[in-house]
């Protein structure tokens, strides 16, 4: 490695972030017990709780003090045998009694991260000149390492983010689907409750970020390329590995989230139209052609017949296809199992099931759309125009109805109450007159009522007869009209209130009944499930007991037979009278020996007086 490159390497932090959090926890527990957090107490706590060796604890604590993540102080003891004696202790950063120095706030002014963006560990790192990321030299590939000291060095992320893929609107349209799936998969990531924006964790996390921040950036159109979006997903992995550990379960979840995001981005770059339609799922979405259109083939999976499909990509002798049909499944198919779509179906010898026929219908619709040049984007623009026109027409119709209804009601109320048989004709005429109102110029509501009255008087003999009455009758009619109008409005309000109360009562009773039935069904289901489980457990226990009993009886029988066989074999042998080993030399009727040595020892000890062998 050249000296120019080594001169760019800077020393950031040296203590591991996971161990620093262990030390913080130890200091906090010891401080809560009203004790001084010295080396001995911290070492014992870490050894007992986290299984750390005391030498490793001492080394990591010294590195944490150098990094400014733990503060070393001299504290006077206030209880016990060391009361009034100055002791060396450790404090959490920000809790020290001494006046804060300028160094205590250095971590907030840091322009770059403290940990490698690739392996998430401390050490000597290279700083990117365009962003906050840092890397170990060993974590960089050869093509991304700096060549000399004078050159402006950019990290992997910055170099790959230069290319602009789409405009902001298109980026937001596509990326919102990926963010939605990221939110669903990130639920397990936030279960442990560590907040990366907490003041203490902010000393470890240089750039806090979560899925909600990514969603805000997408909605505001801040991403210029897919690589920037991918880098933010990788930043979530980086922060999670720092907080929970590189090999923790949470870090594995974050890596899975990142790999899924990369897979989604690859699918998006493969075909943007397919990606959008497969997520939006409009009617007949798979039938709309893309630009450029995909190659149509007959593809055959192992164990299945030939099926119509679209070719998404080719790699060596494998073809990535997506099948027509209900599920629109994807698969990598060998090239020899691919036939052109123009091949006659009879040559393929296909079993024509219902699913196959449905897939062929979808294929025909796709080919028709392709011939007509019917793409999804054009259809969307036409639909937007139709929706705008329908919304305008519906708004005008609603306004027209609002304007018509009061006029029709006033026309009816202006008439004198009469029997029902004679009331039908004026009502019809009043409605017809209100329908003619939009074609005439705008007039106040009173003039429209007078117009209706005039039409009624011209068409009905009764109204003609009433027109000859005196002015006193007109005053009486107005008074009656006001009286009946008030009565009708009061009755209408009362009916509305009664209807509302009755509706609330019925809904409340229905909810109560449904709740009771649901509780009863749930209780019955639980009791039934418990009874089934208990009966199943009893049956299993009985079977196990019987099996064990049978095995025990068989084992005892085998042992008895072996015992009898051993006894029989033992009885057939002769045994040394002196050492009880198997005998080879016979002396007299009940005495044998395994060797001459045993014979001589027993002879001199006892047997020469009792031996019955004839000499």
ABEGO torsion letter per residue (X at the ends): XBAAAAAABBBBBABBAAAAAAAAAAAAAAAAAGBBBBAAAAAAAAAAAAGBBAAAAAAAAAAAAAAGABBBBBBBBABEAABGBBBBBBBBBGABABBBBAAAAAAAABABBABBAAAGBBEBBBBBAABABBBBAAABBAAABBABAABBBBBAAAAAAABBABBAAAAAAAAAAAAAAAAAAAAAAAAAGBBAABAAAAAABABBBBAAAAAAAAAAGABABAAAAAAAAAAAAAAAAAAAEAABAAAAAAAAAAAAAAAAAAAAAABAAAAAAAAAGBBGAAABBBOBBBBBBBBBBBGBBBBBBBBABBBEABBBBBBBEAAGBBBBBBAAABBBAABBAAAAGBBBBAAAAAAAAAAAAAAAAAAAGBBAAAAAAAAAAAAAAAAAAAAAAAAAAAAAAAAAAAAAAABBBBBAAAAAAAAAAAAAAAAAAAABBBBBAAAAAAAAAAAAAAABAAAAAAAABBAAAAAAAAAAAAAAAAAAAAAAAAAAAAAAAAAAAAAAAAAAAAAAAAAAAAAAAAAAAAAAAAAAAAAAAAAAAAAAAAAAAAAAAAAAAAAAAAAAAAAABBBBAAAGBBBABBABAABBBABAAAAAAAAAAAAAAABABBX
